Amino acid sequence: MYEKDGEKYFVVDSHMHYWNAAPDNWVPGAERYAKGWIECFHAYQGLGPPTTHWPLEKFQKYSEEDLMRDLFQDGHVDVAIFQPTYLTEWYREGFNTTERNAALGAKHPGRFIANTRWDPRDGDDGLKTLAHNVERYGSKGVKLYTAEWREGSRGWTLKDPAAYRYLEACRELGIVNIHVHKGPTIWPLDKDAFDVSDIDHAATDFPELNFIVEHVGLPRIEDFCFMATQEPNVYAGLSVVIGGLMHARPKFFAKVMGELLFWVGEDKMTFGSDYGIWEPKWQIEGFVDWDYPGEEFSDYPRVTTATKKKILGLNAARLYGIEVPAELRLDAPSSSTLAPGTPA
């Protein structure tokens, strides 16, 4: 729980990872891709404050102790949601798997939600694995990587009939939160495989599911906003938006946040640190203190304390059925609103 100026914030980090990209996990013959992927991630970390940058060796495989300290001890996070990415063509045991995430979560009850993933190219076997992961790990959501390479295929789309089979399975299994990477590419994946247009089709055809578009389609922010405003079940996942822009590109960050608040609205935006690319501490503290930097942004919706509480945790808590302590809900009185002399 983070507290600032008498206001308390319930924080859900809805997009974070526990990966292993160390050289001993690289697939023989695919070393240049495994190496290039993690080095591209590491370069993105440079968009954060210099004091938060890690050496590459640590970045490739940070420890459980690092993660628990950075999220919960120092990082103000109350609940974290694992979002897996497999990349098994490049990483022998996978880059960031459901199993590895869930094993860490089992050691720290109440701290984590272990989402799983699927890939329509896995066919019937993948459907069985999805059902198994829901039963074993209690997964409430999935993370999808439409640009992931597989046996010569360089991506897929949510419009594919094979993908619809999996969306139907999610509906039947009680998975309602579909997180989809739609944003900046990572070498060597193809930029166009991250286009947001397939979200439009799937969201219309599966109104019972929530589509959380991670990274809000950057750099296609206009395409995303105009699509998301017409689809009530499309949400803006702010991983990369806050971590990648708030420090390095403050004016562009203000524009992106203003567009999202205008078109999508504060009730459909969720915070994600994208750990371990960026630590949550500076993102949360910076966002709580943030406002538009000048009058040129006066035509965007104003940002209130309630706006920030929704984005930092209350919206994700609603999507995932996370119980929020009474004193951290929007209707809870804060010390800054109490009459003088009233006990806090």
C-alpha positions, -999 to 999 in steps of 0.1 A, spaced: 0 0 0 14 34 -10 4 65 9 11 101 -1 -4 133 13 -29 114 33 -42 94 4 -38 56 3 -34 37 -29 -42 0 -35 -17 -10 -62 -21 -39 -86 8 -45 -109 -11 -61 -137 18 -67 -161 50 -81 -147 74 -110 -154 99 -135 -139 121 -145 -168 152 -165 -174 172 -152 -204 206 -163 -192 229 -178 -218 226 -214 -204 189 -212 -214 195 -202 -250 186 -228 -277 217 -240 -296 216 -225 -330 192 -197 -320 217 -178 -298 216 -146 -318 178 -143 -314 179 -151 -277 207 -127 -272 191 -100 -294 158 -103 -276 171 -97 -241 195 -70 -252 165 -52 -268 146 -54 -235 176 -42 -217 179 -12 -240 143 -3 -231 153 -1 -195 174 29 -204 142 49 -208 139 49 -170 159 70 -145 196 62 -146 197 51 -109 173 23 -118 194 7 -146 207 -28 -141 238 -45 -155 229 -69 -184 240 -100 -164 214 -93 -136 188 -83 -162 191 -116 -179 182 -136 -148 172 -116 -117 166 -135 -85 135 -142 -64 149 -119 -37 153 -91 -63 117 -95 -74 101 -97 -40 121 -66 -28 115 -46 -59 78 -52 -60 66 -56 -25 92 -43 -1 103 -12 -20 78 -10 -49 44 -4 -31 27 -33 -50 -1 -51 -32 -9 -77 -58 11 -86 -89 -1 -105 -120 23 -126 -139 21 -124 -177 40 -152 -194 59 -152 -227 73 -185 -239 96 -180 -269 106 -216 -268 123 -214 -302 150 -193 -286 149 -203 -249 152 -240 -239 130 -238 -208 110 -209 -222 116 -172 -214 89 -166 -189 66 -195 -183 34 -202 -164 51 -230 -145 80 -208 -133 58 -180 -123 33 -202 -105 61 -219 -85 72 -185 -72 36 -175 -65 30 -207 -45 58 -196 -21 41 -163 -15 4 -168 -11 -18 -139 -18 9 -119 -35 5 -131 -71 -20 -141 -98 -5 -165 -123 -19 -160 -157 -12 -184 -185 -10 -182 -223 -20 -199 -255 -10 -200 -291 -36 -212 -317 -8 -229 -336 -7 -255 -308 -40 -270 -319 -58 -296 -297 -28 -301 -275 -27 -265 -266 -64 -265 -257 -56 -294 -233 -27 -275 -218 -49 -244 -213 -75 -264 -194 -48 -280 -173 -32 -247 -164 -66 -232 -153 -72 -263 -131 -38 -265 -116 -28 -228 -113 -62 -211 -111 -52 -188 -140 -78 -160 -144 -63 -145 -175 -40 -151 -205 -12 -132 -221 -10 -135 -259 19 -127 -282 6 -126 -317 41 -119 -332 58 -149 -316 78 -171 -341 69 -208 -344 84 -233 -369 87 -208 -397 55 -189 -389 62 -153 -379 30 -146 -361 -8 -151 -360 -39 -130 -357 -69 -130 -333 -91 -131 -365 -79 -166 -373 -105 -194 -368 -79 -213 -348 -77 -183 -324 -115 -182 -321 -114 -218 -308 -92 -207 -280 -113 -177 -272 -143 -200 -270 -123 -222 -247 -114 -193 -225 -151 -184 -222 -160 -220 -212 -131 -222 -187 -140 -189 -170 -110 -170 -183 -123 -135 -190 -92 -114 -191 -73 -115 -224 -40 -95 -223 -26 -90 -258 8 -75 -265 1 -48 -290 29 -22 -289 66 -16 -295 82 -45 -312 112 -64 -298 139 -76 -322 136 -98 -342 98 -99 -342 78 -82 -370 62 -48 -362 31 -55 -382 23 -86 -363 15 -63 -333 -12 -43 -352 -43 -37 -331 -69 -43 -359 -76 -79 -349 -86 -68 -314 -115 -50 -330 -129 -82 -345 -124 -104 -315 -138 -79 -290 -170 -75 -310 -174 -112 -314 -166 -121 -277 -184 -94 -256 -181 -116 -225 -143 -113 -225 -122 -83 -215 -94 -75 -240 -65 -56 -222 -43 -42 -249 -9 -41 -233 12 -11 -243 -19 4 -259 -8 -3 -294 21 21 -293 31 37 -316 -4 33 -331 -21 53 -303 -47 69 -325 -57 35 -340 -60 20 -306 -80 49 -291 -106 51 -319 -111 13 -317 -112 11 -279 -137 39 -275 -163 19 -295 -156 -15 -278 -168 -15 -242 -147 -46 -234 -113 -32 -245 -90 -18 -219 -57 1 -220 -28 -16 -204 -3 11 -194 28 -11 -193 55 7 -214 33 39 -214 44 49 -178 78 31 -177 89 40 -212 76 75 -215 70 92 -182 106 99 -175 122 98 -210 94 115 -230 73 136 -206 55 157 -232 47 126 -253 36 108 -222 12 136 -214 -3 134 -249 -7 96 -247 -23 98 -213 -46 126 -224 -57 107 -255 -64 76 -234 -83 95 -208 -104 114 -234 -112 84 -256 -110 53 -234 -116 68 -200 -101 64 -165 -123 33 -157 -106 13 -185 -69 19 -178 -47 -4 -158 -12 0 -144 16 -24 -152 52 -19 -144 66 -44 -170 90 -56 -144 119 -65 -148 122 -39 -176 114 -12 -151 109 -13 -113 75 -2 -100 86 21 -73 96 51 -94 66 46 -117 40 46 -89 56 75 -70 60 95 -102 24 88 -114 9 98 -81 27 131 -84 20 136 -121 -1 162 -139 0 177 -173 31 198 -178 14 229 -194 -16 247 -207 -12 231 -241 -28 200 -226 -59 219 -213 -83 202 -237 -77 168 -221 -96 154 -191 -83 165 -157 -64 139 -136 -77 136 -101 -67 115 -71 -96 92 -79 -83 88 -115 -49 77 -102 -64 52 -76 -85 36 -104 -55 33 -127 -30 21 -102 -51 -7 -88 -89 -4 -85 -96 -11 -121 -75 -43 -123 -89 -54 -89 -124 -52 -104 -114 -72 -135 -98 -99 -114 -121 -100 -84 -94 -89 -60 -108 -79 -26 -97 -43 -18 -95 -34 19 -123 -10 29 -99 18 37 -84 17 2 -116 20 -17 -128 52 -34 -156 57 -8 -131 55 21 -125 88 39 -89 101 37 -70 121 62 -69 150 37 -107 152 36 -114 149 73 -124 179 93 -97 195 115 -94 177 147 -111 145 135 -92 113 144 -77 97 112 
